[in-house]
């Protein structure tokens, strides 16, 4: 709606749709009232109007004015059957420069994220049960009781300064987990690029995670197969084509 109260052209259809829905709701309510209740409401139209207005304004006040990227995350998880309330957790302050936000919620397992990815593009993973292959005791971060968010640099490839460094070299540096990296792929594919992939020339070493056998997961896009590939490397392995992504968390 414009400042002068007129409805923008793009919202007229929404207004008509909402008006129709409200009319149906009010009709159902009114049809359930008795003679005396109807008579009272007719005699107190001002109070009825105020009650309706107060109810609508209270409901609208709960709607968050979210940035586009948070709306995307909200819609993505809703499609997966998970509702997010962004008032329930702290989003870390965004560092200077270009960064992408990854939102992780409880209920989004490794197996579920693989299913979500396969709705959009091809994925190769060495096991049918990635949840059973990850050592959760060694995850740097997990959304056990509440969601969390991390920022990563807006790089198609892994952070340049972290290439040719093994997981052992990185030590306790806050590094991307495998779950975060897989969610980032969906975010980049859908929201950022509209159909392109990350790590097309190198691998992201997910040094914030470990497979149960001790190796460090890594992710890349394989052009020849046209698929996102999830493999692994020894914690001591370093390669110029292998690098991690540092994260900024709350």
One Martini backbone bead per residue (centre of mass of N, CA, C, O) as a GRO file, in nm:
protein
  250
    1UNK     BB    1   0.098   0.035   0.021
    2UNK     BB    2   0.065   0.352   0.004
    3UNK     BB    3   0.093   0.641   0.183
    4UNK     BB    4  -0.211   0.733   0.083
    5UNK     BB    5  -0.367   0.427   0.073
    6UNK     BB    6  -0.315   0.302  -0.185
    7UNK     BB    7  -0.319   0.043  -0.414
    8UNK     BB    8  -0.118  -0.144  -0.564
    9UNK     BB    9  -0.121  -0.322  -0.848
   10UNK     BB   10   0.028  -0.587  -0.729
   11UNK     BB   11  -0.213  -0.616  -0.481
   12UNK     BB   12  -0.507  -0.663  -0.584
   13UNK     BB   13  -0.521  -0.972  -0.586
   14UNK     BB   14  -0.465  -1.008  -0.282
   15UNK     BB   15  -0.709  -0.850  -0.179
   16UNK     BB   16  -0.924  -1.027  -0.312
   17UNK     BB   17  -0.841  -1.291  -0.177
   18UNK     BB   18  -0.869  -1.195   0.120
   19UNK     BB   19  -1.163  -1.104   0.108
   20UNK     BB   20  -1.282  -1.380   0.041
   21UNK     BB   21  -1.179  -1.525   0.296
   22UNK     BB   22  -1.311  -1.339   0.510
   23UNK     BB   23  -1.601  -1.379   0.416
   24UNK     BB   24  -1.612  -1.682   0.480
   25UNK     BB   25  -1.552  -1.660   0.781
   26UNK     BB   26  -1.784  -1.467   0.864
   27UNK     BB   27  -2.015  -1.640   0.761
   28UNK     BB   28  -1.963  -1.882   0.948
   29UNK     BB   29  -1.997  -1.725   1.212
   30UNK     BB   30  -2.283  -1.601   1.169
   31UNK     BB   31  -2.433  -1.879   1.123
   32UNK     BB   32  -2.368  -1.954   1.446
   33UNK     BB   33  -2.569  -1.751   1.538
   34UNK     BB   34  -2.803  -1.608   1.718
   35UNK     BB   35  -3.045  -1.376   1.745
   36UNK     BB   36  -2.920  -1.208   1.982
   37UNK     BB   37  -2.633  -1.183   1.867
   38UNK     BB   38  -2.708  -1.039   1.606
   39UNK     BB   39  -2.854  -0.798   1.736
   40UNK     BB   40  -2.608  -0.691   1.894
   41UNK     BB   41  -2.413  -0.642   1.653
   42UNK     BB   42  -2.593  -0.443   1.500
   43UNK     BB   43  -2.594  -0.237   1.754
   44UNK     BB   44  -2.246  -0.282   1.753
   45UNK     BB   45  -2.056  -0.195   1.502
   46UNK     BB   46  -1.812  -0.051   1.626
   47UNK     BB   47  -1.713  -0.292   1.800
   48UNK     BB   48  -1.681  -0.489   1.570
   49UNK     BB   49  -1.476  -0.332   1.406
   50UNK     BB   50  -1.260  -0.316   1.630
   51UNK     BB   51  -1.221  -0.620   1.673
   52UNK     BB   52  -1.124  -0.681   1.387
   53UNK     BB   53  -0.890  -0.481   1.372
   54UNK     BB   54  -0.731  -0.581   1.620
   55UNK     BB   55  -0.685  -0.870   1.518
   56UNK     BB   56  -0.532  -0.802   1.257
   57UNK     BB   57  -0.304  -0.625   1.384
   58UNK     BB   58  -0.193  -0.845   1.572
   59UNK     BB   59  -0.117  -1.043   1.346
   60UNK     BB   60   0.063  -0.855   1.170
   61UNK     BB   61   0.271  -0.791   1.405
   62UNK     BB   62   0.402  -1.094   1.373
   63UNK     BB   63   0.516  -1.008   1.111
   64UNK     BB   64   0.811  -1.028   0.953
   65UNK     BB   65   1.066  -0.813   0.824
   66UNK     BB   66   1.235  -0.977   0.587
   67UNK     BB   67   1.479  -1.070   0.423
   68UNK     BB   68   1.508  -1.246   0.139
   69UNK     BB   69   1.695  -1.475   0.252
   70UNK     BB   70   1.501  -1.551   0.489
   71UNK     BB   71   1.257  -1.618   0.320
   72UNK     BB   72   1.389  -1.850   0.176
   73UNK     BB   73   1.444  -2.026   0.424
   74UNK     BB   74   1.152  -2.043   0.517
   75UNK     BB   75   1.044  -2.180   0.255
   76UNK     BB   76   1.226  -2.423   0.244
   77UNK     BB   77   1.141  -2.549   0.520
   78UNK     BB   78   0.842  -2.562   0.461
   79UNK     BB   79   0.874  -2.773   0.230
   80UNK     BB   80   1.005  -2.972   0.468
   81UNK     BB   81   0.811  -2.928   0.735
   82UNK     BB   82   0.950  -2.653   0.855
   83UNK     BB   83   0.931  -2.413   1.104
   84UNK     BB   84   1.027  -2.065   1.133
   85UNK     BB   85   1.147  -1.851   1.405
   86UNK     BB   86   1.341  -1.558   1.400
   87UNK     BB   87   1.301  -1.498   1.722
   88UNK     BB   88   1.455  -1.774   1.841
   89UNK     BB   89   1.730  -1.656   1.713
   90UNK     BB   90   2.062  -1.569   1.654
   91UNK     BB   91   2.205  -1.355   1.429
   92UNK     BB   92   2.488  -1.292   1.318
   93UNK     BB   93   2.700  -1.064   1.245
   94UNK     BB   94   2.783  -0.913   0.963
   95UNK     BB   95   3.038  -0.892   0.784
   96UNK     BB   96   3.241  -0.747   0.587
   97UNK     BB   97   3.106  -0.776   0.284
   98UNK     BB   98   3.064  -1.086   0.117
   99UNK     BB   99   2.785  -1.285   0.231
  100UNK     BB  100   2.647  -1.594   0.347
  101UNK     BB  101   2.357  -1.749   0.475
  102UNK     BB  102   2.320  -2.018   0.711
  103UNK     BB  103   2.044  -2.230   0.794
  104UNK     BB  104   1.991  -2.430   1.092
  105UNK     BB  105   1.776  -2.701   1.181
  106UNK     BB  106   1.593  -2.888   1.357
  107UNK     BB  107   1.534  -3.186   1.150
  108UNK     BB  108   1.783  -3.146   0.959
  109UNK     BB  109   1.916  -3.390   0.801
  110UNK     BB  110   2.119  -3.549   0.593
  111UNK     BB  111   1.905  -3.714   0.442
  112UNK     BB  112   1.712  -3.473   0.390
  113UNK     BB  113   1.908  -3.295   0.225
  114UNK     BB  114   1.945  -3.496  -0.002
  115UNK     BB  115   1.650  -3.498  -0.089
  116UNK     BB  116   1.634  -3.194  -0.149
  117UNK     BB  117   1.852  -3.192  -0.369
  118UNK     BB  118   1.716  -3.414  -0.563
  119UNK     BB  119   1.484  -3.211  -0.651
  120UNK     BB  120   1.713  -3.024  -0.824
  121UNK     BB  121   1.962  -3.239  -0.836
  122UNK     BB  122   2.242  -3.414  -0.868
  123UNK     BB  123   2.362  -3.685  -0.644
  124UNK     BB  124   2.667  -3.800  -0.491
  125UNK     BB  125   2.693  -4.077  -0.256
  126UNK     BB  126   2.854  -4.339  -0.079
  127UNK     BB  127   2.572  -4.343   0.079
  128UNK     BB  128   2.237  -4.412   0.203
  129UNK     BB  129   2.351  -4.322   0.513
  130UNK     BB  130   2.464  -4.033   0.633
  131UNK     BB  131   2.384  -4.036   0.931
  132UNK     BB  132   2.554  -4.308   0.984
  133UNK     BB  133   2.846  -4.170   0.882
  134UNK     BB  134   2.841  -3.961   1.108
  135UNK     BB  135   3.022  -3.787   1.363
  136UNK     BB  136   2.847  -3.605   1.594
  137UNK     BB  137   3.076  -3.553   1.816
  138UNK     BB  138   3.247  -3.372   1.572
  139UNK     BB  139   3.066  -3.144   1.548
  140UNK     BB  140   3.083  -2.805   1.570
  141UNK     BB  141   2.770  -2.799   1.484
  142UNK     BB  142   2.424  -2.808   1.625
  143UNK     BB  143   2.061  -2.846   1.590
  144UNK     BB  144   1.908  -2.961   1.856
  145UNK     BB  145   1.711  -2.725   2.004
  146UNK     BB  146   1.812  -2.502   1.794
  147UNK     BB  147   1.869  -2.276   1.579
  148UNK     BB  148   2.115  -2.165   1.331
  149UNK     BB  149   2.378  -1.933   1.214
  150UNK     BB  150   2.597  -1.870   0.926
  151UNK     BB  151   2.879  -1.723   0.781
  152UNK     BB  152   2.992  -1.699   0.439
  153UNK     BB  153   3.171  -1.654   0.186
  154UNK     BB  154   3.111  -1.528  -0.148
  155UNK     BB  155   3.213  -1.823  -0.278
  156UNK     BB  156   3.240  -2.061  -0.511
  157UNK     BB  157   3.490  -2.124  -0.382
  158UNK     BB  158   3.699  -2.174  -0.169
  159UNK     BB  159   3.900  -2.036   0.040
  160UNK     BB  160   4.201  -1.938  -0.069
  161UNK     BB  161   4.366  -1.937   0.216
  162UNK     BB  162   4.267  -2.263   0.261
  163UNK     BB  163   4.438  -2.381   0.062
  164UNK     BB  164   4.647  -2.644   0.118
  165UNK     BB  165   4.480  -2.736   0.383
  166UNK     BB  166   4.434  -2.924   0.635
  167UNK     BB  167   4.255  -3.016   0.903
  168UNK     BB  168   4.503  -3.012   1.087
  169UNK     BB  169   4.592  -2.724   1.014
  170UNK     BB  170   4.320  -2.581   1.118
  171UNK     BB  171   4.198  -2.713   1.357
  172UNK     BB  172   3.982  -2.489   1.548
  173UNK     BB  173   3.866  -2.367   1.318
  174UNK     BB  174   3.581  -2.231   1.195
  175UNK     BB  175   3.414  -2.469   1.005
  176UNK     BB  176   3.251  -2.617   0.775
  177UNK     BB  177   2.999  -2.824   0.744
  178UNK     BB  178   2.836  -3.051   0.568
  179UNK     BB  179   2.549  -2.946   0.610
  180UNK     BB  180   2.611  -2.653   0.535
  181UNK     BB  181   2.717  -2.713   0.249
  182UNK     BB  182   2.452  -2.838   0.137
  183UNK     BB  183   2.271  -2.594   0.193
  184UNK     BB  184   2.438  -2.397   0.021
  185UNK     BB  185   2.380  -2.527  -0.250
  186UNK     BB  186   2.078  -2.466  -0.256
  187UNK     BB  187   2.096  -2.161  -0.215
  188UNK     BB  188   2.268  -2.102  -0.465
  189UNK     BB  189   2.097  -2.240  -0.683
  190UNK     BB  190   1.827  -2.074  -0.618
  191UNK     BB  191   1.897  -1.771  -0.504
  192UNK     BB  192   2.166  -1.675  -0.646
  193UNK     BB  193   2.198  -1.827  -0.955
  194UNK     BB  194   1.973  -2.004  -1.099
  195UNK     BB  195   2.155  -2.303  -1.158
  196UNK     BB  196   2.422  -2.316  -1.009
  197UNK     BB  197   2.749  -2.406  -0.886
  198UNK     BB  198   2.972  -2.521  -0.663
  199UNK     BB  199   3.278  -2.628  -0.692
  200UNK     BB  200   3.401  -2.656  -1.013
  201UNK     BB  201   3.742  -2.653  -0.945
  202UNK     BB  202   3.690  -2.762  -0.649
  203UNK     BB  203   3.707  -2.827  -0.301
  204UNK     BB  204   3.522  -2.866  -0.004
  205UNK     BB  205   3.636  -2.871   0.321
  206UNK     BB  206   3.461  -3.022   0.595
  207UNK     BB  207   3.614  -2.948   0.895
  208UNK     BB  208   3.339  -2.963   1.088
  209UNK     BB  209   3.368  -3.272   1.005
  210UNK     BB  210   3.304  -3.637   1.043
  211UNK     BB  211   3.349  -3.936   0.975
  212UNK     BB  212   3.337  -4.236   1.141
  213UNK     BB  213   3.635  -4.311   1.011
  214UNK     BB  214   3.779  -3.993   1.013
  215UNK     BB  215   3.711  -3.851   0.774
  216UNK     BB  216   3.681  -3.572   0.554
  217UNK     BB  217   3.457  -3.400   0.409
  218UNK     BB  218   3.372  -3.344   0.057
  219UNK     BB  219   3.283  -3.094  -0.205
  220UNK     BB  220   3.153  -3.113  -0.547
  221UNK     BB  221   3.146  -3.047  -0.898
  222UNK     BB  222   3.075  -3.271  -1.168
  223UNK     BB  223   3.074  -3.228  -1.497
  224UNK     BB  224   3.057  -3.512  -1.629
  225UNK     BB  225   2.793  -3.585  -1.435
  226UNK     BB  226   2.621  -3.347  -1.324
  227UNK     BB  227   2.722  -3.350  -1.004
  228UNK     BB  228   2.706  -3.372  -0.672
  229UNK     BB  229   2.991  -3.448  -0.461
  230UNK     BB  230   3.056  -3.689  -0.190
  231UNK     BB  231   3.340  -3.723   0.005
  232UNK     BB  232   3.693  -3.775   0.112
  233UNK     BB  233   3.956  -3.703   0.362
  234UNK     BB  234   4.231  -3.693   0.512
  235UNK     BB  235   4.331  -3.494   0.776
  236UNK     BB  236   4.635  -3.468   0.628
  237UNK     BB  237   4.524  -3.367   0.366
  238UNK     BB  238   4.672  -3.178   0.092
  239UNK     BB  239   4.547  -2.935  -0.160
  240UNK     BB  240   4.506  -2.697  -0.407
  241UNK     BB  241   4.195  -2.825  -0.460
  242UNK     BB  242   4.174  -2.792  -0.136
  243UNK     BB  243   3.921  -2.627   0.071
  244UNK     BB  244   3.789  -2.428   0.299
  245UNK     BB  245   3.529  -2.271   0.517
  246UNK     BB  246   3.476  -2.004   0.692
  247UNK     BB  247   3.299  -1.917   0.991
  248UNK     BB  248   3.029  -1.710   1.128
  249UNK     BB  249   2.922  -1.690   1.458
  250UNK     BB  250   2.757  -1.627   1.766
   0.00000   0.00000   0.00000
